[in-house]
Structure formats: structure tokens, C-alpha cells
Amino acid sequence: MGKRILISLGGNALGTLYNELLESVNIIAKPIAKLVEDGNEVVICHGNGPQVGYIKKNIDVGAMESETESLPLSECVAMSQSFIGYQLSNAIENELKNYGIDKKVPTLVTRVIVDKNDKSFDNPTKPIGAFYSKEKSEELERAGKVMVEDSGRGYREVVASPYPIEIVEVEAINDCLKNSPVVIAGGGGGIPTINEDGKLVAVNAVIDKDRTSVMLAHDTNCDSLVVLTGVEKVAINFNKPDQKDLDRMTIAEAKKYMEEGQFPAGSMLPKVESAIDFVESGEGRETLITSLDKLVEGMRGETGTLIVK
């Protein structure tokens, strides 16, 4: 019997520019379609870090040149959900037809409630957009942006990344799953929204998609969470002579490794934290961490790192 799987897909895997996105979605569609052909249902929650920054930058430049009003970051998140989502929908539908499966793949523009008093609004940490030189980053800081050095690759803008509290469209997402084997939702972590005296109001932030993925996996009653990353397996003593790749890791072992500082804060740590959160959210739940090219093999138990209770 097949499973219902939530796939947390990083924005970096999608590329930044339009042509990169077109190439990426066709690569991503192949293992997704294979999972469906194997009898599984799939919910996709994708990131948008590079793309939302690219959208915001182009809108800001256009507004400056034409002396018109720019758009807030929340609108750019919504745009990224739509343009990434529909390209994923097209690519996956086309790939499903190769297996004789004629099903539509809906993308839902998704709002996510956050706390207006979340501490992240005073301490932005979420990198978005392109990498800049130190000189350019200093210029952007003078223009009011908050910039940080990002893993030796250059400087990027950082914005608030509040914790998700509630997915507004969860009922609609579950309705879509009754009729389609693949649903795309929560893109970019969702459009950050606050409840202001009973009315929903968007706020300028980018929610971490791994956090939203855990909530979405729970709310759609998924059996498995798959966190896709740049490596085939989680490792301890990473990049050291005694590096050890892990096939399986219990929650207790994961927490021990976290205390030892085995997982870097900007890369593997949030993925392991999300894995733990999902496994702890219900009986029989498990999380797989692996690379995109090993997705199908990982779901068959042939590779990747499986996190269990």
C-alpha cells in the first residue's frame, strides 16, 4: 500500500533565473511522477529564497526607474508561489502522462498565520535573493537593507522569518488531495499573515519552508516527511577524516548529535529539527533526509537517512 508523502523542496534546487527554473522543474518532476506510479500520494512544499529576492529586486528597480510604487515582500511571496507552482504543475502533469496517469496537479496560493509579536520581526535571519560583494552589501545597508555574510558565498539580504501557527487553506488542500495524487501548497513557507481583530492582514516576512512543511505534513495526515538537500545522507563529523554517513537515526540520537554541534546552523540543523518535529507529531511517522536524485531509492529504503522514534 502506498504512502502519503510530504516533500520539502528547497528553493535553491529550483534555480533563480527563469531558464534555470524551467530546467529544474523538469528534473524534479521525474522522481515525483515515479512515486505516484508506485502508488503514493505527494504533497509538495517548496522554498523560494532565491526567487522571492529576485522578484523583489526587479520590482524595486522597476518602481525606481518609472517612479511608481513598489510592492511589499508579502506580495512577492505570493508571486513566487504562483510562478514556481504552475511550472511544477505543468512539469509533473506532463511526466505523469508518461506513466499513463492523466491527473491534474493543483497549486494553491497559501496563507500562513504568524504571531505579529514574533521576535524575528526585530531580528531578521532569513536570507533571500542574490549574493552580493561586500562593497555592494554596504551600499544596500545604507539604503535600509539588513545584510549578512552567507557561508563564504557572499552577502545576502535577511528578512524576518516568523514561526508558522496555522495554515489558512488546509481544508482546501485536503479537498484537493481527494482528487489528485499530487498537490503543491505552502510555497515559500506560505504568505505570512496576521489576524488583526478578526481580519487577515499580510506582513513583510518569509517563513522557513521546512517549518511550514512539518505543519502541512501533520495537517494533511502524511505518513512520511521527505526533506531534500544537497547530500545523499546526513553525516556526523562532516568533511573530516572520520566522517560517518548515517542510514538511520533515532530522535534520541539526533538530539545527542545536535548537542554535540554536529549539524551546521545554516544548513543541516533546521532540517534535522524539522525531522524530529514531524516524527514526534504522531505514531508511525518518519522523516527521510536525502538528495533529489536519490528520492525514489530513498523512499524504497535503499539510501538516505531515516529518522524514527
C-alpha positions as CSV (number, residue, x, y, z in Angstrom):
1,M,0.0,0.0,0.0
2,G,1.3,3.4,-0.9
3,K,2.0,6.3,1.4
4,R,1.1,10.0,1.6
5,I,4.4,11.8,1.4
6,L,5.2,15.5,2.1
7,I,8.2,16.6,0.1
8,S,10.0,19.7,1.4
9,L,11.8,21.1,-1.7
10,G,14.5,23.7,-1.2
11,G,14.3,26.9,-3.2
12,N,18.0,26.6,-4.2
13,A,17.2,23.4,-6.1
14,L,14.9,25.4,-8.4
15,G,17.4,28.0,-9.5
16,T,17.0,31.7,-9.5
17,L,16.5,32.8,-13.1
18,Y,13.6,31.8,-15.3
19,N,15.6,29.5,-17.6
20,E,17.1,27.7,-14.5
21,L,13.6,27.2,-13.1
22,L,12.4,25.6,-16.4
23,E,15.2,23.2,-16.3
24,S,14.9,22.4,-12.6
25,V,11.1,21.6,-12.6
26,N,11.6,19.0,-15.4
27,I,14.3,17.3,-13.4
28,I,12.2,17.4,-10.2
29,A,9.1,16.1,-12.0
30,K,10.6,12.7,-12.9
31,P,11.0,11.2,-9.3
32,I,7.7,12.8,-8.2
33,A,5.9,11.0,-11.1
34,K,7.7,7.8,-10.3
35,L,6.5,8.0,-6.6
36,V,2.9,8.3,-7.9
37,E,3.4,5.4,-10.3
38,D,4.5,3.4,-7.3
39,G,1.1,4.1,-5.6
40,N,2.0,7.1,-3.4
41,E,0.3,10.5,-2.9
42,V,2.6,13.5,-2.8
43,V,2.3,17.0,-1.2
44,I,5.0,19.4,-2.2
45,C,6.0,22.4,-0.2
46,H,8.8,24.3,-2.0
47,G,11.1,27.1,-0.8
48,N,11.5,30.4,-2.5
49,G,14.6,32.2,-1.0
50,P,16.4,32.9,-4.3
51,Q,13.2,33.6,-6.3
52,V,11.4,35.9,-3.9
53,G,14.6,38.1,-3.6
54,Y,14.9,38.1,-7.4
55,I,11.2,39.2,-7.8
56,K,11.6,41.9,-5.1
57,K,14.8,43.3,-6.6
58,N,13.2,43.6,-10.1
59,I,10.1,45.2,-8.8
60,D,12.1,47.7,-6.7
61,V,14.3,48.6,-9.7
62,G,11.3,48.9,-12.0
63,A,9.5,51.1,-9.5
64,M,12.6,53.3,-9.1
65,E,13.0,53.8,-12.8
66,S,9.4,54.5,-13.5
67,E,8.8,56.5,-10.3
68,T,5.9,54.3,-9.3
69,E,5.1,52.5,-6.1
70,S,6.9,49.3,-5.3
71,L,5.3,46.2,-3.8
72,P,5.7,44.7,-0.2
73,L,7.6,41.5,0.3
74,S,4.3,39.6,1.1
75,E,3.1,40.3,-2.5
76,C,6.4,38.9,-3.8
77,V,5.9,35.7,-1.8
78,A,2.5,35.3,-3.4
79,M,4.0,35.8,-6.8
80,S,6.7,33.3,-6.2
81,Q,4.1,30.7,-5.1
82,S,2.3,31.2,-8.4
83,F,5.1,31.2,-10.9
84,I,7.0,28.3,-9.2
85,G,3.8,26.4,-8.6
86,Y,2.4,26.5,-12.0
87,Q,5.7,25.4,-13.6
88,L,5.9,22.5,-11.2
89,S,2.3,21.6,-12.0
90,N,2.9,21.6,-15.8
91,A,6.1,19.6,-15.5
92,I,4.6,16.9,-13.1
93,E,1.4,16.6,-15.2
94,N,3.4,16.0,-18.3
95,E,5.6,13.5,-16.6
96,L,2.6,11.6,-15.1
97,K,1.3,11.1,-18.7
98,N,4.4,9.1,-19.5
99,Y,3.0,6.6,-16.9
100,G,-0.5,6.7,-18.4
101,I,-1.7,8.8,-15.4
102,D,-4.0,11.7,-16.6
103,K,-4.4,13.7,-13.4
104,K,-4.3,17.4,-12.7
105,V,-1.8,18.8,-10.2
106,P,-3.2,21.9,-8.5
107,T,-1.1,24.6,-6.9
108,L,-2.8,26.5,-4.0
109,V,-1.8,30.0,-3.1
110,T,-1.4,29.5,0.6
111,R,-1.6,31.9,3.6
112,V,0.0,31.0,6.9
113,I,-0.8,32.7,10.2
114,V,2.1,34.0,12.2
115,D,2.3,35.9,15.5
116,K,2.6,39.7,15.0
117,N,4.8,39.8,18.1
118,D,7.1,37.1,16.9
119,K,10.7,38.0,17.9
120,S,12.0,37.5,14.4
121,F,10.5,40.8,13.3
122,D,13.1,42.5,15.5
123,N,15.9,40.1,14.5
124,P,15.8,39.2,10.8
125,T,17.6,35.9,9.9
126,K,16.1,34.5,6.7
127,P,18.5,35.0,3.6
128,I,16.8,35.9,0.4
129,G,17.8,36.9,-3.1
130,A,21.2,37.1,-4.8
131,F,24.7,37.1,-3.4
132,Y,26.5,40.5,-3.3
133,S,30.1,41.7,-2.8
134,K,31.0,43.3,0.5
135,E,31.0,46.8,-1.2
136,K,27.6,46.3,-2.7
137,S,26.2,44.9,0.6
138,E,27.4,48.1,2.4
139,E,25.6,50.2,-0.2
140,L,22.4,48.2,0.3
141,E,22.7,48.6,4.1
142,R,22.9,52.3,3.7
143,A,19.6,52.0,1.8
144,G,18.0,50.3,4.7
145,K,18.5,46.6,4.0
146,V,19.8,44.2,6.6
147,M,22.7,42.2,5.1
148,V,24.8,39.2,6.3
149,E,27.6,37.1,5.1
150,D,26.3,33.7,3.9
151,S,28.6,30.7,4.2
152,G,31.5,32.2,2.3
153,R,29.4,32.7,-0.8
154,G,28.9,36.5,-0.5
155,Y,26.4,38.8,1.3
156,R,22.6,38.5,1.2
157,E,19.7,40.4,2.5
158,V,18.0,38.9,5.5
159,V,14.3,39.4,6.5
160,A,12.1,38.3,9.4
161,S,11.2,34.6,9.5
162,P,8.4,34.1,12.0
163,Y,7.2,30.7,13.1
164,P,4.0,29.4,11.4
165,I,1.0,29.0,13.6
166,E,-1.8,27.9,11.2
167,I,-2.3,27.1,7.5
168,V,-5.4,29.0,6.4
169,E,-6.1,26.9,3.3
170,V,-5.6,23.5,5.0
171,E,-9.2,22.4,4.3
172,A,-8.9,23.2,0.6
173,I,-5.6,21.4,0.4
174,N,-7.1,18.2,1.9
175,D,-10.1,18.5,-0.6
176,C,-7.6,18.7,-3.5
177,L,-5.9,15.5,-2.2
178,K,-9.2,13.6,-2.6
179,N,-9.0,14.2,-6.4
180,S,-5.3,14.5,-7.2
181,P,-2.3,12.4,-6.4
182,V,0.0,15.5,-6.2
183,V,-0.8,18.8,-4.6
184,I,1.5,21.8,-4.3
185,A,0.9,24.1,-1.3
186,G,2.6,26.3,1.2
187,G,5.1,27.6,-1.3
188,G,7.9,29.6,0.2
189,G,6.6,28.7,3.6
190,G,3.3,30.5,2.9
191,I,2.3,34.1,2.7
192,P,2.9,35.5,6.2
193,T,-0.4,36.7,7.6
194,I,-1.5,38.0,10.9
195,N,-5.0,38.0,12.5
196,E,-5.8,41.6,13.2
197,D,-9.1,41.9,15.1
198,G,-10.6,39.0,13.1
199,K,-9.3,40.2,9.8
200,L,-6.3,38.6,7.9
201,V,-3.5,41.0,7.0
202,A,-0.3,40.2,5.2
203,V,3.0,41.1,6.8
204,N,6.5,41.5,5.3
205,A,8.5,38.3,6.1
206,V,9.5,35.0,4.6
207,I,8.5,31.9,6.6
208,D,11.0,29.0,6.7
209,K,9.5,26.3,4.4
210,D,10.8,23.4,6.5
211,R,8.8,24.7,9.5
212,T,5.7,25.0,7.3
213,S,6.4,21.6,5.8
214,V,6.1,19.9,9.2
215,M,2.8,21.6,9.9
216,L,1.5,20.8,6.4
217,A,2.6,17.2,6.7
218,H,0.7,16.9,10.0
219,D,-2.4,18.7,8.8
220,T,-2.7,16.5,5.7
221,N,-2.0,13.3,7.7
222,C,1.1,12.3,5.8
223,D,2.9,9.1,6.7
224,S,6.3,10.5,5.8
225,L,8.2,13.8,5.5
226,V,11.0,13.9,3.0
227,V,13.5,16.8,3.3
228,L,15.5,17.2,0.2
229,T,19.0,18.6,0.5
230,G,22.3,18.6,-1.3
231,V,23.7,15.3,0.1
232,E,22.5,11.7,-0.1
233,K,22.8,11.1,3.7
234,V,23.1,13.0,6.9
235,A,26.7,12.7,8.3
236,I,28.4,13.3,11.6
237,N,32.0,14.7,11.6
238,F,31.1,16.1,8.2
239,N,34.1,16.8,5.9
240,K,36.5,15.3,8.4
241,P,38.7,12.1,8.0
242,D,36.3,10.2,10.3
243,Q,33.1,11.3,8.6
244,K,30.3,8.8,9.1
245,D,27.2,8.7,6.9
246,L,24.0,7.7,8.8
247,D,21.5,5.3,7.4
248,R,19.1,5.6,10.3
249,M,18.9,7.9,13.3
250,T,16.5,7.8,16.3
251,I,15.2,11.1,17.8
252,A,17.4,10.5,20.9
253,E,20.5,10.1,18.7
254,A,19.6,13.2,16.6
255,K,19.2,15.3,19.8
256,K,22.6,14.0,21.1
257,Y,24.3,14.9,17.8
258,M,22.7,18.3,17.9
259,E,24.1,18.9,21.4
260,E,27.5,18.0,20.1
261,G,27.2,20.6,17.4
262,Q,27.3,18.1,14.6
263,F,24.8,19.9,12.3
264,P,25.6,23.4,11.0
265,A,23.0,26.0,11.9
266,G,22.6,27.4,8.4
267,S,22.2,24.0,6.6
268,M,21.6,20.6,8.2
269,L,20.4,21.7,11.6
270,P,17.0,23.1,10.6
271,K,16.4,20.0,8.5
272,V,17.1,17.7,11.4
273,E,14.9,19.9,13.7
274,S,12.1,19.6,11.3
275,A,12.6,15.8,11.0
276,I,12.3,15.5,14.8
277,D,9.2,17.7,15.0
278,F,7.4,15.6,12.4
279,V,8.3,12.2,13.9
280,E,7.2,13.4,17.3
281,S,3.9,14.7,16.0
282,G,2.2,11.2,15.6
283,E,2.6,7.5,15.8
284,G,4.3,5.7,13.0
285,R,5.6,8.9,11.4
286,E,9.1,9.0,9.9
287,T,11.3,11.5,8.1
288,L,13.7,10.8,5.3
289,I,16.6,13.2,4.5
290,T,18.3,12.7,1.1
291,S,19.1,14.3,-2.2
292,L,16.7,14.9,-5.0
293,D,18.4,12.4,-7.3
294,K,18.0,9.7,-4.7
295,L,14.4,10.4,-3.8
296,V,12.8,7.3,-5.3
297,E,15.6,5.0,-3.9
298,G,15.3,6.7,-0.5
299,M,11.5,6.0,-0.4
300,R,12.2,2.4,-1.1
301,G,14.6,2.2,1.8
302,E,17.7,1.8,-0.3
303,T,19.5,5.1,0.7
304,G,19.1,8.4,2.6
305,T,18.9,8.9,6.3
306,L,15.7,7.8,8.0
307,I,14.7,9.5,11.3
308,V,12.4,7.5,13.6
309,K,11.3,7.4,17.2
